[in-house]
Amino acid sequence: MSTVVSHRILVSPEGLAQASELAAHGDLHVGLQTQSGKSVPLSPELQDVLGEALRALGQHGSVSISQAPERLTSTMAAHLLGVSRPTLLKWAREGRIPSFAVGTHTRFLRSDVAALRDELEHERRLAFDKLRALDAENGFQFEDAE
C-alpha cells in the first residue's frame, strides 16, 4: 500500500519576507552549500522545485511538500492534471495517457501523469504566445507585470 508523505515547515516572519523578496525576481538560480563550504550544483529540475517552493512561500505564506504514490487513482491523477475525472478517463480511452486496470478501477503511473502535465503546460504556453502575437498584430499592447 502506498502512502502520501507530507511535511509542514514553519517559517519565521523574516524567512517569509526573504522568500517574498526572492519570489519577486522571477527566474531563480538555486544552489546548495554543505556545512564545510563545498558548493553542490543542482539539476535544473531541482532548482525549479526549490524555486517554486520559495515563490509559494513568498506569495502565499506557506508551502506544502508531499510525495505522491507511484500508482495513482483516477481521482488523484485528474486533480494533479487540473481536469475532471471523466476527461481523464476519456483521454485514457483515446490513448493520450497510459493507464492500467486494478480490478475494475483505472490507475495511472505518477510518471505518466507528470509527463502529460508537462505537455499540457507546454500547450498552454504555446496557445498564450499565439494569442499575444495575434493581439500584437491587431494593435493591442500589454504591459508585463513586474
Order of alpha helices (4+ residues) and beta strands (2+ residues): beta-alpha-beta-beta-alpha-beta-beta-alpha-alpha-beta-beta-alpha
